[in-house]
């Protein structure tokens, strides 16, 4: 009937993704936020830099800038920063960071996933295929 079910003001900087009953997004302060799709209740909210510090025992806060992309692959989230850091998070039972990798390219397009590979365009208009 078009009636509002719920709303949240979280200032998301990226388009959210949905899997099952969970909505995943990141706000302007680099908080990873998981929301219950049916109720609008926040299930989980944690600053990405604090997760990195906890799991890697060193600060990447100056290195990892704004997150531009978020992708869900199986039970993992792939976060890609505007300065080409790839942060892989495990979200199966507990949210923790699996890996952080700096890549030599700046992504300037949507990413296409094919099996275990990614295809995208960088700032210099070159097409990359990486695994």
C-alpha positions in Angstrom: 0.0 0.0 0.0 3.1 2.3 0.0 3.2 2.9 3.7 6.6 3.5 5.2 7.9 0.5 7.1 11.0 2.1 8.6 13.8 4.6 7.8 17.3 5.3 9.1 19.4 8.4 8.8 22.9 6.9 8.5 24.5 9.1 5.8 25.7 6.2 3.7 28.5 7.0 1.2 27.9 4.0 -1.0 25.0 2.1 -2.3 24.0 -0.6 0.2 24.0 -4.3 -0.7 21.5 -6.8 0.6 21.9 -10.5 1.4 19.1 -12.5 2.9 17.7 -10.4 5.8 20.8 -8.1 6.1 21.6 -4.8 4.6 25.3 -3.8 4.4 26.5 -0.3 4.1 29.3 2.1 5.1 28.6 5.6 6.4 30.7 8.8 5.9 32.7 8.1 9.1 33.9 4.7 7.7 31.6 2.7 10.0 30.5 -0.7 8.6 26.8 -1.0 9.4 24.6 -4.1 9.2 20.9 -3.5 9.3 18.0 -6.0 9.7 16.0 -5.6 6.4 12.6 -6.3 8.0 12.9 -4.1 11.2 15.5 -1.5 10.3 17.3 -2.3 13.5 21.1 -1.9 13.4 22.6 -5.4 14.0 26.2 -4.3 13.9 28.1 -1.1 13.7 31.9 -0.7 13.9 34.5 1.7 12.7 36.6 0.0 9.9 39.8 1.6 11.3 39.1 0.1 14.7 38.5 -3.3 13.2 41.8 -3.1 11.3 43.7 -2.0 14.4 42.2 -4.8 16.4 42.9 -7.5 13.8 46.3 -6.3 12.5 47.7 -4.5 15.6 48.8 -1.5 13.6 47.1 1.6 12.3 46.1 1.9 8.7 43.9 5.0 9.4 46.2 7.3 7.5 46.6 4.8 4.7 43.1 3.7 4.1 40.9 6.6 3.1 37.3 6.6 2.2 35.7 3.3 1.2 34.3 3.7 -2.4 33.1 0.1 -3.1 31.6 -2.7 -1.1 31.0 -6.2 -2.5 29.6 -9.4 -0.9 31.2 -12.6 -2.0 30.1 -15.8 -0.2 30.5 -14.9 3.5 33.0 -12.2 2.9 32.8 -8.5 2.3 35.3 -6.8 0.0 35.8 -3.1 0.8 37.8 -1.0 -1.7 39.2 2.4 -0.7 39.6 5.4 -2.9 43.4 4.8 -2.7 43.2 1.2 -3.8 43.4 -0.7 -0.6 41.4 -4.0 -0.6 40.1 -4.9 2.8 38.5 -8.4 3.0 36.2 -9.0 6.0 34.8 -12.4 7.2 31.2 -11.9 8.2 30.1 -15.5 8.8 29.9 -15.7 12.6 31.9 -12.7 13.8 33.1 -9.7 11.7 36.8 -9.7 11.4 39.4 -8.7 8.8 41.0 -11.5 6.8 43.4 -9.4 4.8 44.5 -6.0 3.6 46.2 -5.5 0.3 47.4 -2.3 -1.5 47.0 -2.5 -5.2 48.9 -0.5 -7.8 45.8 0.8 -9.7 43.0 3.2 -9.0 39.7 1.7 -9.9 37.5 4.0 -11.9 34.6 1.7 -12.8 32.2 -0.9 -11.4 33.9 -4.2 -10.8 32.7 -7.3 -12.6 33.3 -10.6 -10.9 33.8 -13.8 -12.9 34.5 -16.9 -10.9 37.7 -16.0 -8.9 38.6 -12.9 -11.0 37.7 -9.2 -11.1 37.6 -7.0 -14.2 37.6 -3.2 -14.0 38.9 0.0 -15.6 41.5 2.2 -13.8 42.0 6.0 -13.9 44.2 5.7 -17.0 41.3 3.9 -18.8 43.2 0.6 -18.8 41.2 -2.6 -18.3 42.5 -5.0 -15.6 41.7 -8.6 -14.9 43.0 -9.7 -11.5 42.4 -12.6 -9.1 
